[in-house]
Amino acid sequence: MNTVKILLILFMISFLNANEIMPTKIVNISAGATDLVINDNKLFVSTSAGRINIFNLKDFKLISNITIPQVKDFIGETNDSKIYSIDVLKNKILILSQGEKGARKIDIYENGKLSTIVPDTKHLFIAQAKFINENEIIFSLLSNELLLYNINEKKIIYNKQMSQSKFSYFALNENKKKIIIADESGNLKLCDVQTGNLLKTYKGKNLDNVFQVDFKNGKILTAGQDRRVVFYSKNDAFYKESSFLIYSCALNSKATLAAYSSNENNDVTIFDTSSKKDLCQLKENKMTLTKILFINNNEILVASDNDKINYYKIKE
């Protein structure tokens, strides 16, 4: 092998290693993370053990914990109430958690008190819930029904069946006027939040269940069981293929950067959505990813079924 070839191989190895990024910091949490929300310079982490950890976003020091009461399962055993999703609006925290005997409930935590909004006695199998404003929440059932709920009036504004496919995930746009709904069909439905009316269907790119979807700056990103991460812009759509199921994905605020779980080692690949070029890979994620969240263009959080969150700086 001549000198030029040796130098070329060494350069390529060096280039690949330079694009592999290790965590700058590891944040310890109560159990596997189920959702991450950033609000008012704080990081809110919901866990599978019925606890919300609240951290200072600047140094990741723990500020406080919120613990949801334990519940009884079908056979009467007491277990931690798994939290499925959270949201934060001003000083209120919206919490979707496991209720009694397999049902689910929605609570609001405010001023140290937990108030039930949708009780488990309704026997609803709610998959995800988010604030629309101080008086309205939106949530989806596993049966792929979308519901808008008025908190003050304790009334369902609408209940619409999105499709016959099992619900997977939804994402709201920045002003919370539109919602993207993903399900096991691979199709995406763009709906009006206040009416529930269908505005557009995106189909043909994901061929199977979409585990997660993100919606930023009018752009959409999906994480597919078919090993495809699909990026939709106004006039175009393309996908990248992975060697493994893609469980999680995220966009930065301008949707110029996209991140997705890209292999069986739970590495996260970040690519430029304009050039489609892979930029780097985030390493050392130990378990199946549950959430990726950009703090800004240079900082990103990666959570999993593990009791740790990895914090990365893309550029030092």
Buried (B, 14 or more C-beta within 10 A) or exposed (E): EEEEEEEEEEEEEEEEEEEEBEBEEEBEBBBBBBBBBBBEEBBBBBBBBBBBBBBEBEEBEBEEEBEBEEBEEEEEEEEBBBBBBBBBBEEBBBBBBBBBEEBBBBBBBEEEEBEEBBBBEEEBEBBBBBBBEEEBBBBBBBBBBBBBBEBEEEEEBBEBEBBEBBBBBBBBBEEBEBBBBBBBBBBBBBBEBBEBEBEEEBEEBBEBBBBBBBBBBEBBBBBBBBBBBBBBBEEEBEBBEBEEBBBBBBBBEEBBBBBBBBBEEBBBBBBEBEEEEEBBBBBBBEEBBBBBBBBEEEBBBBBBBBBBBBBBEBEE
